[in-house]
Amino acid sequence: MDIEADAVPGDAELYLVGLPELSVWPARARIRAAILNSGTPWPDTTITVSVSPMIPPVYDAAADLALAVALLSAAGVIPPERVTGRVFLGELALDGGIRPVRGVLPMVAAAVRAGISRVVVPAECAREAAQVPGAVVMPVTRLADVVDQLRHGILRDHHDQEPESAPSSSFAGDLADVPGNQAARHALEVCAAGGHHLFLSGDGPATMLAERLPGILPPLTDEAARQVAEIYSLAGQSDRAPGVTPPLSAPHHSETPAAILGSVAANRPGAVSLAHRGVLHLADAPEFTRPVLDGLCQPLDSGQVHLAGLGRTVRYPARFTLVVDARPCPCLERRECACTPEVRRRYRARLALLLPRVAVRAPIEQSNRGTRAGEPSAAVAARVLAARVRAAHRLADTPWRTNAEVPASDLRTRFPAAPEAAELLRSAVNTGLVTADGLARLLRVAWTLADLRGVDRPQFDDAVGALELWKGADSDGAR
Ligand SMILES: [Zn+2]
């Protein structure tokens, strides 16, 4: 967004041009009050501030500070040459304070890419802005200080010398804490190794398992961690950015579709994007609303969420490993459940669109009596990493990094399974157990099992294992 300001002799009046109509009045009121409350007399001229492109779909209050600075510069209060070559970000409070804004990280990154490295940001956002290599960050708290320092040419560059504390993992739980549930633990490991989605069926420690999945995934690359940090910044949750640990996003089923999928109107990514490069966990998945469950298919298929509204489309990245769990029925009466088979079937049928996209299923159960402590996360993570390295080596000349990403056509031509493995899986299609789409998912899981065993391509046993994970030993599962 570019801002131009022009002052002509006349009444003391401010015109804002190029802003969405609904936002002009509040923006004008904030800017006017902030300037007056900063001790700067209101300029005795008619000032027109125009924003291009004309009429951005949504006015972002982060532009308040830039508008005020442009206005004061046009009015001769601030020398224009001290304004050029700087980016100003911040929302103005009526008292002249400067409030923190969302999305500082990607905005500063874009400014630096465009060759403008000096950025003036709200003090609360200085650390976030300083993460961008090459950015020279000037933190400010009050409009009066910005005006004063620009007038006297002493707007100091701030070098964040504070040592960057290593971002702590958002959850430190270990798989050793999860009692029993051998089948689910195996399924979790396979999903981590191949990037497959997971369905946990029954009444058991689904949340414990999902929370421990990021801990057995390989750490994010620098590039991925930067992308994740930008998404958290856009969502106004920079303080929760997970660093190099893959993120875990676990929205509650009562949250709105906008909170989960993202919002054009608020210009804000949702929980599915906060899971990018990490894990999205939907606990009690059938309880989520229809728009959410339907809306999830797009990111599952494309790795992105497309949001349309206000005459535009925004895309946010959303490539995650999905973990969904469902109890057998909608009631919470473990002992005295009176739900009919029809009620149970209808409950599970809410996931009819989602479940065909999920390749790995496992039963879960409450199991706390007399179970031995499970294997610790570190041991599982080591096997996952070894399998991922094998896959990455094989996929080195392709755009894909995990088995779950390999298209069906390439599974047929470039990466065929051993003949007896392929034969077994094809027979599952012929008997109607899986669809043609499902066959590709089975082959991908078979590849992951082969990678975990350290063999060159899926053998008969890997095909058997993939089929078992597909069926998930769940008697009333819908697929
Ligand atoms: Zn019931």
Residues whose N, C-alpha, C, O or C-beta is under 5 A from the ligand:
A	BS01	ZN	C329 P330 C331 E333 C337 A338 C339
